[in-house]
């Protein structure tokens, strides 16, 4: 079983998983990630699939400072988080993010 196989939210339907993602995105622990994840997830939530939700549910289990480095500095991104979603997060214009 890989790290991305772990899914404590698999019993929830997609709409409830999305609602949970929005809450967790805005309550990370460090404001920078609140802004990054909160803005990104709210802007893209309608298009999220089960796989997208699972990707975020998995990355939310990681340490905030490491996630911030992966997104802002592209440093040591684990293979399981490399790909389209990480690339999209890294391309965000951080000056246009709005606080909630």
Buried (B, 14 or more C-beta within 10 A) or exposed (E): EEEBEEBEEEEBEEEEBBEBBBEBBBEBEEEBBBBBBBBBBBEEBEEBEEEBBBBBBBBBEBEBEBBBBBBBEEEEBEEBBEEEBBEEBBEBEEEEBEEE
